Amino acid sequence: MKKSLIILTGILLLAFTTADIRSMYKVPREAASVCAADIDMDGDNDLIIGHKTAWGNTNPTITILNNSYFGNFEIFDTSLVFSGYQENIFAVRINDDTYPDIVSFYTDFSSGTAERFIRIFINDAGAFINNMDINLNESSVFSGITYGDVNGNNFQDIILLSNSSKTWGLLTNDGFGNFNSPEYYNLGYYPQDIVTGDLNNDGTDDIVIGGSTEIYFSKDGGFQNLQLGGHTSRVHIADIDNDGDNDIIGLFDLLGAETDITIFENTGLETFVKHDIDHFLPGSTSSVVTDFNNDTLPDLMVLPASNNGAFILYNASGLEFYEPEFIEIPNDGEAYRRATTADLDGNGFNDIVLVRRTGPNAATYNNVIILFNDGKGHFVDNPLDFVDNHDDNEGLKLMNYPNPFKTVTTFDFTIKETAYIEIFVYNLQGKLVKSLTNKTMKGGKHQIKWGGLNNAGQACKPGPYIAYLKVNGFFKQSIKLIHY
């Protein structure tokens, strides 16, 4: 492993575009990937942008946008340098502190041949001073990278995908940021995508590979694989039917003309039933699964290859989706888009972040677009606070202590009259973690405790969370929590 010093730049204020549209920003060239995480642990999501720069042009390859207040961003750093195309990037807690580190690929040509590495920028209380390189002992090009707790030790392992060599790989994490040498598994076909998630409720993350749609169940002593069949260009894992176990969503781009959607319903005991979703969508290049309207059902967003907007399929419960809704997004001729979703303005709804690159106007247009979600099917240009014109139980306030907490935290609130109360805990990726209460309560004082467990009864990983209070179906308040 190698370490080097990264020199931080100062904080640069991003200029707003005309008409003060705060959702459009210009960052350095060739924005190619994006993820959201609370880099400085101040309770809101920041953005990490990866750049597709040529091997000889590495300044910069990563930009960090700090969420300065409720969805307004500043460039924090543009000095984190990899060598190569950063089309895969994520931020997650790698070592034993609470700060998310940044992970992606790195290639070294100094020896005359390509040496492939995982490069991890270590987050030191919001600053990135050192990086750690892990040699992948492989010269093939890696087309995908993700993470998951494959061995069940509550720390994130790194999972790799190589389309060219028809393999996937695993680097397991000992919890202190040290990784074993990569283990590679031959597939016999050209894989298209790779994701992780717990598919059999055993507390460990399993691996799903797009292409042939294959599952690798994480077992004591190794992996057990299951072929689901069918062609998938991209795969996602989510509890689509809200029955307590994760399903698999597969998308297949048919020659750029249309996108086919398949749900592999998890029926328990490591068995799945295939369902074809009958909605026509044009050919697509990217997709995201998240809950846009906070009904606890994951929705599907697809970016069409035409690049002039996005389609959202809202989950109608079970395995049904409403007709796709089209969201228009500015197009300056770019040939590539990637997206992520997260709550950026703290109003309780997942927003859309889009990065754009490679087009005739790439040197001048704003290549990061944020669309803020009002929870009513509208995505707008400016950050949104909680908007509630209903005066039921005026003066209601949710209190929380201790915060930060290690074992148990308590929520206190008082309501003037009988009301339907809901309190949910979400992670910063917008995924429901725990439903603390959803019932009618009489007027008076109430107290609810949370012991840091998710809806499956498993211990939540240390880190930031957000608790949301709804009264009679309307959002009233959010509280940012730190669990350590």
Disulfide bonds with the S-S distance in Angstrom:
none
